């Protein structure tokens, strides 16, 4: 059984939709059951990564975890709690959605946070896959003012070029990774 965190967000919801469409049963962890989206083969379980005591039943019986949280201030703690719950439940493989340029030397707080969690996941004893996408085209909407006013798209690629992909394109690859890799 695959467990998906972040299933109500842009990427996680697409991963779940694609798993459902492929006929793959999965479980999705959700804080607020009212946000659950009815999909064939997808079971929504209530749990809150900020409250580790709520996670055991959602993780029980799962062999794979697709680990995704929003880039919020508490993301490190949320992901640590998920990794601990995965270990406790006997999850065999974690597929973590990280970030391009994740490094202890990153100029980005998000890059440093993802690096730290990657390191902790690597040391956890669990099998793992790190996915490090660069930009999602949807992220450009948040840079509209920079584009309009300055004619610039700010990026961690410096003056280099970088490709952009839609979240739906990447979600297809993530679905295949969580379906076929490990456990």
CORWO-V947091 format. One line per field, one symbol per residue. ss: DSSP state (H for helix, E for strand, - for the rest). Layout:
ss = ???
This chain:
ss = -EEE-----HHHHHHHHHHHH----EEEEE--HHH------EEEEE-E--EHHH-HHHH----EEEE-------HHHHHHHHHHHHHHH---EEEEE-----------HHHHHHHHHHHHHH----EEEEE---EEHHHHHHHHHHHHHH-------------EE-HHHHHHHHHHHHHH---
